Amino acid sequence: MLYMEDWMVRTPDHYSLGFAGDHLAACIELSAPLPEGWDLKVDVEREGKKNVIQLQREGDLFSARLTAEMLGEDGYYFLQIRGTNGDVVRHSNVFLAMVYHSINAAEEFPPVLPSEFQQMERRLTALNQHPPKAGDGVWLVWNVDKEAYEPTDIPVSAGIASQDVEAIRVMDRAEYDALAQKDARTLYLIRG
């Protein structure tokens, strides 16, 4: 427990708030004999980052249950009590508290299976690398799971005026303009 008298906070030796990532397991408690009307907050600073912890009052005891967001990183924290009473604002001395290192292994290693986004990205990349192409009278499309082209029911001439088109490529205007050679048997569709 912390004690504040005449706006000077006394801390025990090696004062600790808990371990990085602790959630609702630790509490900051401050005994402060202040008249009614005072509202206290703890201003927190660690390596230039700042936070504010609201303290709840019960008589002369002010406290707050600490969350994982408040104890997100290990290391030394600078703390200062800030009190308000109407328009009056008063600060205590600045004091140190330690948050100890936690392994938090669940956050350190990626999941064993790829995420849905990684899987979708791989599928889209494979489809982009294997655009539809003309087959034996029908369009062939890439099957990502089988890693092979498969025929469709769409005839090569469906919706296309020229029988000479063998592939369709979808690309941005810059990609199209950057092509050194344009294949006469490819239909280029420009995005946008």
C-alpha positions as CSV (number, residue, x, y, z in Angstrom):
1,M,0.0,0.0,0.0
2,L,1.1,3.6,-0.7
3,Y,0.7,6.4,1.8
4,M,0.3,10.1,0.9
5,E,0.7,12.8,3.5
6,D,0.9,16.5,2.5
7,W,1.0,15.3,-1.1
8,M,4.2,13.3,-0.6
9,V,3.8,9.6,-1.5
10,R,5.8,7.1,0.4
11,T,6.4,3.7,-1.3
12,P,7.7,0.5,0.1
13,D,11.1,-0.6,-1.1
14,H,11.0,-2.3,-4.5
15,Y,7.4,-1.2,-5.1
16,S,5.8,-3.3,-7.8
17,L,2.5,-3.0,-9.7
18,G,2.7,-6.7,-10.8
19,F,3.8,-8.6,-14.0
20,A,3.4,-7.5,-17.6
21,G,0.1,-8.7,-18.9
22,D,-1.5,-9.3,-15.5
23,H,-5.2,-8.5,-15.7
24,L,-7.4,-7.6,-12.7
25,A,-5.0,-9.5,-10.5
26,A,-3.3,-6.5,-8.8
27,C,-4.6,-3.4,-7.2
28,I,-3.0,0.0,-6.6
29,E,-4.0,1.3,-3.1
30,L,-3.3,4.7,-1.7
31,S,-4.1,5.9,1.8
32,A,-4.6,9.6,1.8
33,P,-6.3,11.6,4.5
34,L,-8.0,14.2,2.3
35,P,-11.2,16.2,2.8
36,E,-14.3,15.2,0.9
37,G,-14.4,16.5,-2.7
38,W,-11.0,15.4,-3.8
39,D,-10.8,13.1,-6.9
40,L,-7.5,11.3,-7.4
41,K,-5.9,9.9,-10.5
42,V,-2.5,8.3,-11.1
43,D,-0.5,9.8,-14.0
44,V,1.8,7.1,-15.4
45,E,4.8,7.5,-17.7
46,R,7.0,4.8,-19.2
47,E,9.6,5.6,-21.9
48,G,7.7,8.7,-23.0
49,K,4.3,6.9,-23.2
50,K,1.7,8.2,-20.8
51,N,-1.5,6.8,-19.2
52,V,-4.0,7.8,-16.5
53,I,-5.5,5.5,-13.9
54,Q,-8.7,6.7,-12.2
55,L,-8.8,5.9,-8.4
56,Q,-12.0,5.1,-6.6
57,R,-12.5,6.5,-3.1
58,E,-13.8,4.8,0.0
59,G,-13.1,7.0,3.0
60,D,-9.4,7.8,3.0
61,L,-8.5,4.8,0.8
62,F,-8.2,5.4,-3.0
63,S,-7.7,2.3,-5.2
64,A,-7.9,0.9,-8.7
65,R,-7.8,-2.7,-10.0
66,L,-5.1,-2.9,-12.7
67,T,-5.7,-4.2,-16.2
68,A,-3.4,-5.7,-18.8
69,E,-3.5,-2.4,-20.7
70,M,-2.1,-0.7,-17.6
71,L,0.6,-3.3,-17.2
72,G,1.4,-3.9,-20.8
73,E,5.1,-3.7,-20.7
74,D,7.8,-4.6,-18.1
75,G,10.2,-2.0,-16.7
76,Y,10.2,1.0,-14.5
77,Y,7.1,3.3,-14.4
78,F,7.1,6.9,-13.2
79,L,3.9,7.6,-11.2
80,Q,2.4,10.8,-9.8
81,I,-0.8,11.4,-8.0
82,R,-3.0,14.2,-9.5
83,G,-5.8,15.5,-7.4
84,T,-8.7,17.7,-8.4
85,N,-11.2,19.5,-6.2
86,G,-13.4,21.8,-8.3
87,D,-10.9,24.1,-10.1
88,V,-8.0,23.2,-7.8
89,V,-5.4,20.8,-9.2
90,R,-2.6,19.4,-7.0
91,H,0.2,17.0,-7.8
92,S,2.3,14.7,-5.6
93,N,5.9,13.9,-5.9
94,V,6.9,11.5,-8.7
95,F,7.8,8.0,-7.6
96,L,8.9,4.8,-9.2
97,A,7.1,1.4,-9.6
98,M,8.3,-1.7,-11.2
99,V,6.3,-4.0,-13.6
100,Y,8.1,-7.3,-13.8
101,H,8.8,-9.3,-17.0
102,S,6.3,-12.1,-18.0
103,I,6.9,-14.7,-20.7
104,N,3.3,-14.4,-22.2
105,A,4.0,-17.3,-24.5
106,A,0.6,-17.1,-26.2
107,E,1.6,-13.8,-27.7
108,E,5.1,-14.7,-28.7
109,F,4.6,-17.6,-31.2
110,P,2.4,-17.5,-34.3
111,P,-0.4,-20.0,-34.5
112,V,0.5,-23.4,-35.9
113,L,-1.9,-23.1,-38.8
114,P,-1.7,-20.0,-41.1
115,S,-4.4,-17.4,-40.6
116,E,-7.3,-17.1,-42.9
117,F,-5.8,-14.0,-44.4
118,Q,-2.6,-15.8,-45.2
119,Q,-4.5,-18.6,-46.8
120,M,-6.6,-16.2,-48.9
121,E,-3.5,-14.3,-49.9
122,R,-1.8,-17.6,-51.1
123,R,-4.9,-18.5,-53.1
124,L,-5.2,-15.1,-54.8
125,T,-1.5,-15.1,-55.6
126,A,-1.8,-18.6,-57.2
127,L,-4.8,-17.5,-59.2
128,N,-3.0,-14.3,-60.4
129,Q,0.0,-16.4,-61.5
130,H,-2.3,-18.7,-63.4
131,P,-4.9,-16.6,-65.3
132,P,-7.7,-18.4,-67.3
133,K,-6.6,-19.7,-70.7
134,A,-8.2,-21.2,-73.8
135,G,-8.3,-25.0,-73.9
136,D,-9.9,-27.4,-76.3
137,G,-12.9,-25.2,-77.1
138,V,-13.5,-24.2,-73.5
139,W,-11.8,-21.9,-71.0
140,L,-9.4,-23.5,-68.5
141,V,-9.2,-22.1,-65.0
142,W,-6.6,-22.8,-62.3
143,N,-7.6,-25.1,-59.4
144,V,-5.6,-23.9,-56.4
145,D,-6.1,-27.1,-54.4
146,K,-5.1,-29.5,-57.3
147,E,-2.5,-27.1,-58.6
148,A,-3.6,-27.7,-62.2
149,Y,-5.8,-26.2,-64.9
150,E,-9.3,-27.6,-65.2
151,P,-11.8,-27.1,-68.1
152,T,-15.0,-25.1,-67.5
153,D,-18.3,-25.2,-69.3
154,I,-17.6,-21.8,-70.8
155,P,-16.8,-22.0,-74.5
156,V,-13.8,-20.0,-75.7
157,S,-16.0,-17.9,-77.9
158,A,-18.5,-17.0,-75.1
159,G,-18.6,-13.3,-74.9
160,I,-15.5,-12.8,-76.9
161,A,-15.5,-11.7,-80.5
162,S,-12.2,-13.2,-81.5
163,Q,-11.4,-16.9,-81.7
164,D,-7.7,-16.0,-81.5
165,V,-7.7,-15.2,-77.8
166,E,-6.0,-17.8,-75.7
167,A,-5.6,-16.1,-72.3
168,I,-7.1,-13.2,-70.4
169,R,-4.9,-11.0,-68.1
170,V,-6.2,-8.5,-65.7
171,M,-3.7,-5.8,-64.7
172,D,-3.3,-2.1,-63.8
173,R,-2.7,0.5,-66.6
174,A,0.9,0.9,-65.4
175,E,1.6,-2.9,-65.6
176,Y,0.1,-3.0,-69.1
177,D,2.2,0.0,-70.3
178,A,5.3,-1.5,-68.8
179,L,5.0,-4.7,-70.9
180,A,7.9,-4.9,-73.4
181,Q,5.7,-7.1,-75.7
182,K,2.0,-7.5,-75.9
183,D,0.9,-11.0,-76.9
184,A,-1.7,-10.8,-79.8
185,R,-3.4,-13.9,-78.5
186,T,-4.0,-12.5,-75.0
187,L,-7.0,-10.3,-74.0
188,Y,-5.7,-7.6,-71.6
189,L,-8.3,-6.2,-69.2
190,I,-7.2,-3.0,-67.5
191,R,-8.4,-2.3,-64.0
192,G,-10.0,1.0,-63.2
